[in-house]
Amino acid sequence: MILLLFMGLIFTGVLLLAYKPELLIQDVCGENRIIARELLLILAGTIPFYCLRRIFGVIFSVRMQDYYFQGISIIGSFFTIVVAPLFFLSGRYDIVGYYLMSQLLQIATLFASIFIAKYKLGVDVWLLIKNIKFSRDIYNLLSGLAYASLFVTLCWILYYEIDNIVIARLLGSEAVATFAVAFTLLTVFRGLFGILYGPYQTRFNYFIGLGDLPGLHAFVKKIMKLYLPVCVVPIIVMYIVSRPFIFSWVGQAYESSAPVLSALMLCNVLAFISYPSGLYITAVQQNRYLYYTSIITVVVYWAGVFCLYQMIGVLAFAIMKATAMIVTAIYSYFVMFYLMKESGWTFLLRMGKMYIIPTAVFLFLCVVTEPYMMFEKGRDYLLINIGIIILLGCVGYLIYLACSSFLRKEAVVILGSFLSKKNNNE
């Protein structure tokens, strides 16, 4: 109920801004005013669906099957990538059409999630909607976490959702198209990491329920070590090969999107510590740190953008988005170890010794491979580049595996568990 009321307020505010964009963007006029108004109207129209996505995301998470929800979201992002060239042809920057299509695809993924929730999980959707009502007991129990979540959501909107509007006003529609092309890939990676780490929230809560804090601490450190290569390998690949990938996907007219994509990829370079840290802080219910993290993200991002955009244009948005995420990841990491009453530096140095050599080797491999990729637009060239990216990723994981006894031991355990389950099923 609190979420619905909050979204209602945002919906009303965005509609007001769409009617008078001047309230948000001073001196906006002409084509930029039309673009800003249409983007705001589309955003307002999709806010109710955003609320439903949050609700059904929680449902899948509680059932420990949120991989369905995240998987559907990734499929939607994949189609967003596929249709991008239709809106960003040479000399044509239909950012409003592209944004509308991306939102319609997100709505389609929502309805697909509702369908799966109804027929696979047995959720009675209409009964759920009818039972959305205020409860004083539930409010007293969860109000602190609920308001923290609402504040985090608002900050996330300021950090993640309004770039196109501000870029359109400050730099024009061409800059919006440049940013949007690269931003689509960031959305895909966000979905992939959501699938990877989503199930662990329930596992963290399991340790809290048992009162097993030492077990939780050991588990958190284990998944950080285990998933560092999983997170770092694809980020390094896309950071290095962004230029040939962009060329083969949308053409040389969008060459300026390549450095934007490289910078945006760095948003997730510390995902192996930011996701577990955030999950840990949530599990131990240290709500004030959720507020601090959200405030830091927004302040660092927008302060940096307004200092840099006149010098480096749309690249400022990508660089500061990555900078804000890296700063908050580091902050969350040390907060987590502060709450654990352990040394974050000691664990960080231990991971550095484990992974510095394979990371350097893999980085060198990507750098020497990039010049031999395809730099022409076309389906065949794009498929070749995707194949090279996948091959580089596989080689990267093998490099990490060869250099880490910890990873080799975990790989044996995981493989043994998989084979055991397969034999039991047979």
VEXKOL-258038 format. One line per field, with one value per residue (C-alpha): residue number from 1; residue in three letters; chain; x, y, z. Coordinates in steps of 0.02 Angstrom, whole numbers, plus 50000, padded with zeros to 5 digits. Layout:
<rs>
num = [NUM  ...]
residuo = [ALA  ...]
cadena = [A  ...]
c1 = [X  ...]
c2 = [Y  ...]
c3 = [Z  ...]
</rs>
This chain:
<rs>
num = [1  2  3  4  5  6  7  8  9  10  11  12  13  14  15  16  17  18  19  20  21  22  23  24  25  26  27  28  29  30  31  32  33  34  35  36  37  38  39  40  41  42  43  44  45  46  47  48  49  50  51  52  53  54  55  56  57  58  59  60  61  62  63  64  65  66  67  68  69  70  71  72  73  74  75  76  77  78  79  80  81  82  83  84  85  86  87  88  89  90  91  92  93  94  95  96  97  98  99  100  101  102  103  104  105  106  107  108  109  110  111  112  113  114  115  116  117  118  119  120  121  122  123  124  125  126  127  128  129  130  131  132  133  134  135  136  137  138  139  140  141  142  143  144  145  146  147  148  149  150  151  152  153  154  155  156  157  158  159  160  161  162  163  164  165  166  167  168  169  170  171  172  173  174  175  176  177  178  179  180  181  182  183  184  185  186  187  188  189  190  191  192  193  194  195  196  197  198  199  200  201  202  203  204  205  206  207  208  209  210  211  212  213  214  215  216  217  218  219  220  221  222  223  224  225  226  227  228  229  230  231  232  233  234  235  236  237  238  239  240  241  242  243  244  245  246  247  248  249  250  251  252  253  254  255  256  257  258  259  260  261  262  263  264  265  266  267  268  269  270  271  272  273  274  275  276  277  278  279  280  281  282  283  284  285  286  287  288  289  290  291  292  293  294  295  296  297  298  299  300  301  302  303  304  305  306  307  308  309  310  311  312  313  314  315  316  317  318  319  320  321  322  323  324  325  326  327  328  329  330  331  332  333  334  335  336  337  338  339  340  341  342  343  344  345  346  347  348  349  350  351  352  353  354  355  356  357  358  359  360  361  362  363  364  365  366  367  368  369  370  371  372  373  374  375  376  377  378  379  380  381  382  383  384  385  386  387  388  389  390  391  392  393  394  395  396  397  398  399  400  401  402  403  404  405  406  407  408  409  410  411  412  413  414  415  416  417  418  419  420  421  422  423  424  425  426]
residuo = [MET  ILE  LEU  LEU  LEU  PHE  MET  GLY  LEU  ILE  PHE  THR  GLY  VAL  LEU  LEU  LEU  ALA  TYR  LYS  PRO  GLU  LEU  LEU  ILE  GLN  ASP  VAL  CYS  GLY  GLU  ASN  ARG  ILE  ILE  ALA  ARG  GLU  LEU  LEU  LEU  ILE  LEU  ALA  GLY  THR  ILE  PRO  PHE  TYR  CYS  LEU  ARG  ARG  ILE  PHE  GLY  VAL  ILE  PHE  SER  VAL  ARG  MET  GLN  ASP  TYR  TYR  PHE  GLN  GLY  ILE  SER  ILE  ILE  GLY  SER  PHE  PHE  THR  ILE  VAL  VAL  ALA  PRO  LEU  PHE  PHE  LEU  SER  GLY  ARG  TYR  ASP  ILE  VAL  GLY  TYR  TYR  LEU  MET  SER  GLN  LEU  LEU  GLN  ILE  ALA  THR  LEU  PHE  ALA  SER  ILE  PHE  ILE  ALA  LYS  TYR  LYS  LEU  GLY  VAL  ASP  VAL  TRP  LEU  LEU  ILE  LYS  ASN  ILE  LYS  PHE  SER  ARG  ASP  ILE  TYR  ASN  LEU  LEU  SER  GLY  LEU  ALA  TYR  ALA  SER  LEU  PHE  VAL  THR  LEU  CYS  TRP  ILE  LEU  TYR  TYR  GLU  ILE  ASP  ASN  ILE  VAL  ILE  ALA  ARG  LEU  LEU  GLY  SER  GLU  ALA  VAL  ALA  THR  PHE  ALA  VAL  ALA  PHE  THR  LEU  LEU  THR  VAL  PHE  ARG  GLY  LEU  PHE  GLY  ILE  LEU  TYR  GLY  PRO  TYR  GLN  THR  ARG  PHE  ASN  TYR  PHE  ILE  GLY  LEU  GLY  ASP  LEU  PRO  GLY  LEU  HIS  ALA  PHE  VAL  LYS  LYS  ILE  MET  LYS  LEU  TYR  LEU  PRO  VAL  CYS  VAL  VAL  PRO  ILE  ILE  VAL  MET  TYR  ILE  VAL  SER  ARG  PRO  PHE  ILE  PHE  SER  TRP  VAL  GLY  GLN  ALA  TYR  GLU  SER  SER  ALA  PRO  VAL  LEU  SER  ALA  LEU  MET  LEU  CYS  ASN  VAL  LEU  ALA  PHE  ILE  SER  TYR  PRO  SER  GLY  LEU  TYR  ILE  THR  ALA  VAL  GLN  GLN  ASN  ARG  TYR  LEU  TYR  TYR  THR  SER  ILE  ILE  THR  VAL  VAL  VAL  TYR  TRP  ALA  GLY  VAL  PHE  CYS  LEU  TYR  GLN  MET  ILE  GLY  VAL  LEU  ALA  PHE  ALA  ILE  MET  LYS  ALA  THR  ALA  MET  ILE  VAL  THR  ALA  ILE  TYR  SER  TYR  PHE  VAL  MET  PHE  TYR  LEU  MET  LYS  GLU  SER  GLY  TRP  THR  PHE  LEU  LEU  ARG  MET  GLY  LYS  MET  TYR  ILE  ILE  PRO  THR  ALA  VAL  PHE  LEU  PHE  LEU  CYS  VAL  VAL  THR  GLU  PRO  TYR  MET  MET  PHE  GLU  LYS  GLY  ARG  ASP  TYR  LEU  LEU  ILE  ASN  ILE  GLY  ILE  ILE  ILE  LEU  LEU  GLY  CYS  VAL  GLY  TYR  LEU  ILE  TYR  LEU  ALA  CYS  SER  SER  PHE  LEU  ARG  LYS  GLU  ALA  VAL  VAL  ILE  LEU  GLY  SER  PHE  LEU  SER  LYS  LYS  ASN  ASN  ASN  GLU]
cadena = [A  A  A  A  A  A  A  A  A  A  A  A  A  A  A  A  A  A  A  A  A  A  A  A  A  A  A  A  A  A  A  A  A  A  A  A  A  A  A  A  A  A  A  A  A  A  A  A  A  A  A  A  A  A  A  A  A  A  A  A  A  A  A  A  A  A  A  A  A  A  A  A  A  A  A  A  A  A  A  A  A  A  A  A  A  A  A  A  A  A  A  A  A  A  A  A  A  A  A  A  A  A  A  A  A  A  A  A  A  A  A  A  A  A  A  A  A  A  A  A  A  A  A  A  A  A  A  A  A  A  A  A  A  A  A  A  A  A  A  A  A  A  A  A  A  A  A  A  A  A  A  A  A  A  A  A  A  A  A  A  A  A  A  A  A  A  A  A  A  A  A  A  A  A  A  A  A  A  A  A  A  A  A  A  A  A  A  A  A  A  A  A  A  A  A  A  A  A  A  A  A  A  A  A  A  A  A  A  A  A  A  A  A  A  A  A  A  A  A  A  A  A  A  A  A  A  A  A  A  A  A  A  A  A  A  A  A  A  A  A  A  A  A  A  A  A  A  A  A  A  A  A  A  A  A  A  A  A  A  A  A  A  A  A  A  A  A  A  A  A  A  A  A  A  A  A  A  A  A  A  A  A  A  A  A  A  A  A  A  A  A  A  A  A  A  A  A  A  A  A  A  A  A  A  A  A  A  A  A  A  A  A  A  A  A  A  A  A  A  A  A  A  A  A  A  A  A  A  A  A  A  A  A  A  A  A  A  A  A  A  A  A  A  A  A  A  A  A  A  A  A  A  A  A  A  A  A  A  A  A  A  A  A  A  A  A  A  A  A  A  A  A  A  A  A  A  A  A  A  A  A  A  A  A  A  A  A  A  A  A  A  A  A  A  A  A  A  A  A  A  A  A  A  A  A  A  A  A  A  A  A  A  A  A  A  A  A  A  A  A  A  A  A  A  A  A]
c1 = [50000  50141  50225  50063  50038  50219  50205  50043  50133  50273  50145  50058  50223  50286  50120  50136  50314  50257  50125  50253  50431  50495  50471  50607  50712  50735  50717  50677  50597  50568  50614  50695  50533  50434  50560  50561  50371  50351  50483  50399  50227  50296  50380  50217  50119  50237  50250  50101  50184  50346  50248  50180  50355  50414  50270  50294  50482  50453  50334  50463  50598  50495  50462  50651  50616  50664  50774  50613  50581  50759  50767  50612  50686  50845  50742  50657  50826  50888  50744  50779  50954  50888  50767  50891  50958  50780  50777  50958  50985  51118  51066  50907  50892  50717  50750  50565  50517  50659  50613  50430  50477  50592  50454  50326  50447  50465  50275  50271  50396  50286  50135  50243  50294  50113  50069  50208  50162  49981  50006  50172  50173  49984  49969  49791  49826  49654  49649  49819  49762  49602  49702  49816  49761  49833  49873  49929  50019  50117  50154  50225  50332  50400  50381  50566  50623  50479  50525  50707  50658  50552  50695  50814  50688  50675  50864  50876  50754  50861  51018  50954  50794  50803  50964  50876  50774  50924  51036  50901  50895  51082  51155  51015  50932  51089  51177  51026  51039  51226  51195  51041  51131  51265  51146  51048  51198  51211  51029  51069  51214  51108  50981  51115  51190  51015  50990  51160  51139  50949  50930  51061  50948  50846  51005  51067  50900  50915  51077  50998  50848  50965  51066  51222  51320  51490  51414  51343  51511  51602  51470  51479  51668  51656  51537  51641  51794  51694  51604  51745  51793  51610  51582  51750  51776  51625  51656  51838  51788  51653  51762  51901  51797  51662  51718  51705  51546  51462  51523  51452  51289  51232  51369  51512  51390  51383  51570  51547  51443  51597  51684  51513  51486  51661  51629  51456  51528  51633  51473  51479  51667  51647  51484  51568  51577  51431  51294  51346  51376  51205  51122  51214  51167  50985  50987  51054  50926  51048  50928  51025  51166  51040  50999  51182  51223  51080  51124  51307  51257  51145  51259  51418  51330  51243  51381  51505  51390  51361  51548  51600  51463  51519  51695  51664  51479  51376  51529  51515  51353  51434  51593  51501  51374  51520  51610  51455  51430  51614  51614  51456  51522  51680  51578  51458  51603  51687  51521  51490  51658  51630  51467  51558  51692  51826  51960  51903  52081  52146  52015  52040  52227  52195  52082  52208  52345  52229  52171  52295  52395  52248  52164  52321  52342  52162  52166  52318  52230  52079  52188  52284  52124  52021  52109  52066  51878  51750  51730  51589  51402  51304  51221  51364  51495  51396  51380  51567  51603  51482  51568  51738  51670  51601  51765  51865  51749  51775  51964  51958  51869  51996  52138  52063  52030  52210  52281  52170  52169  52016  51917  51975  51916  51748  51730  51756  51627  51499  51528  51514  51352  51281  51327  51256  51088  51085  51116  50981  50856  50895]
c2 = [50000  50120  50081  50115  50283  50330  50283  50382  50538  50510  50482  50646  50740  50672  50715  50893  50903  50834  50972  51105  51040  51214  51169  51039  51108  51295  51386  51225  51262  51200  51021  50991  51040  50917  50778  50813  50816  50653  50564  50621  50566  50394  50384  50434  50304  50164  50206  50094  49949  49984  49962  49795  49739  49772  49671  49521  49530  49506  49360  49268  49306  49239  49079  49068  49066  49244  49174  49164  49349  49402  49287  49365  49538  49489  49427  49597  49684  49571  49625  49806  49781  49697  49839  49980  49995  50031  50193  50247  50240  50352  50532  50482  50490  50437  50431  50450  50302  50198  50241  50200  50032  49990  50029  49926  49780  49799  49796  49639  49556  49606  49519  49367  49366  49378  49231  49124  49176  49125  48960  48898  48967  48961  49145  49210  49381  49456  49394  49472  49640  49637  49605  49755  49855  49944  49841  49929  49773  49746  49932  49935  49783  49835  50024  50059  49943  49999  50183  50141  50044  50189  50310  50192  50177  50366  50385  50244  50338  50495  50394  50274  50335  50520  50528  50542  50691  50788  50741  50797  50967  50993  50910  50873  50721  50656  50642  50550  50422  50402  50369  50258  50137  50104  50107  49959  49846  49905  49853  49678  49659  49724  49588  49453  49502  49509  49327  49281  49362  49368  49196  49236  49359  49211  49119  49270  49280  49094  49124  49272  49164  49033  49167  49100  49259  49171  49058  49209  49298  49147  49126  49308  49301  49138  49204  49362  49255  49133  49263  49387  49303  49281  49469  49537  49433  49497  49676  49673  49599  49729  49871  49826  49775  49908  49994  49844  49788  49957  49968  49797  49828  50004  50066  50190  50336  50288  50281  50404  50271  50159  50258  50283  50094  50063  50185  50113  49937  49994  50018  49832  49806  49788  49691  49546  49654  49776  49644  49537  49693  49763  49596  49583  49759  49722  49554  49628  49769  49914  50031  50191  50126  50100  50285  50336  50226  50297  50477  50451  50375  50520  50659  50590  50558  50723  50831  50752  50767  50953  50982  50884  50886  51052  50981  50802  50800  50642  50543  50636  50543  50374  50412  50481  50339  50217  50327  50337  50149  50113  50236  50160  49983  50024  50110  49963  49841  49927  49954  49767  49725  49859  49772  49605  49681  49616  49696  49732  49774  49602  49512  49633  49600  49413  49424  49535  49406  49271  49362  49498  49385  49304  49475  49552  49404  49411  49601  49582  49446  49558  49706  49606  49525  49685  49747  49584  49598  49659  49848  49848  49850  49694  49541  49425  49542  49563  49374  49352  49483  49402  49235  49312  49392  49224  49138  49270  49246  49058  49077  49206  49087  48951  49071  49110  48925  48880  49013  48983  48825  48893  48901  48727  48654  48741  48683  48503  48522  48601  48470  48329  48401  48417  48237  48172  48258  48193  48014  48029  48091  47944]
c3 = [50000  50044  49877  49783  49869  49835  49652  49642  49701  49575  49436  49477  49485  49319  49234  49298  49231  49063  49053  49096  49063  49108  49291  49272  49130  49128  48960  48866  48697  48521  48480  48649  48737  48630  48664  48850  48858  48762  48866  49027  48965  48923  49093  49180  49084  49135  49321  49370  49280  49374  49536  49477  49427  49603  49676  49563  49585  49772  49737  49633  49761  49906  49808  49775  49588  49543  49405  49304  49331  49293  49142  49067  49098  49006  48858  48854  48858  48718  48605  48653  48583  48426  48382  48420  48240  48179  48279  48258  48072  47995  48025  48118  48308  48358  48545  48589  48479  48550  48730  48696  48619  48765  48889  48791  48794  48982  48998  48892  49009  49156  49081  49044  49228  49283  49170  49245  49422  49391  49301  49371  49548  49572  49619  49611  49537  49564  49745  49771  49704  49808  49966  49945  50096  50246  50402  50561  50628  50467  50457  50634  50595  50426  50413  50443  50304  50192  50203  50176  50020  49958  49984  49894  49751  49734  49732  49604  49491  49506  49468  49335  49251  49206  49105  48937  48994  49060  48912  48789  48874  48896  48741  48616  48541  48453  48621  48693  48553  48584  48768  48743  48627  48757  48905  48833  48864  49044  49069  49006  49127  49269  49232  49223  49390  49463  49413  49483  49654  49676  49757  49889  49983  50044  50093  50191  50281  50320  50416  50507  50555  50629  50719  50632  50601  50586  50454  50362  50365  50296  50161  50106  50088  49993  49861  49839  49799  49694  49588  49557  49392  49344  49361  49302  49144  49043  49103  49045  48877  48840  48904  48781  48629  48640  48479  48359  48446  48421  48240  48194  48290  48243  48126  48124  48141  48326  48354  48498  48588  48607  48747  48829  48828  48898  49041  49078  49087  49234  49334  49369  49383  49573  49565  49655  49813  49788  49772  49922  50027  49987  50024  50190  50246  50203  50293  50455  50441  50453  50365  50392  50282  50141  50154  50155  50005  49903  49947  49901  49733  49683  49748  49668  49503  49476  49552  49433  49283  49305  49329  49174  49041  48963  48939  48881  48835  48853  48910  49076  49113  49082  49179  49329  49328  49342  49469  49580  49574  49612  49759  49835  49807  49904  50040  50056  50062  50209  50297  50285  50362  50495  50542  50540  50654  50536  50427  50250  50197  50246  50143  49998  49994  50001  49848  49760  49781  49714  49558  49507  49388  49295  49279  49202  49082  49027  49005  48892  48791  48760  48708  48578  48511  48488  48327  48237  48267  48138  48121  47991  48018  47973  48046  47999  48069  48229  48250  48221  48355  48476  48444  48481  48641  48700  48658  48752  48901  48903  48889  49029  49147  49105  49146  49316  49347  49304  49420  49574  49680  49770  49607  49556  49721  49707  49527  49581  49720  49603  49468  49595  49663  49487  49440  49605  49573  49395  49453  49586  49457  49346]
</rs>
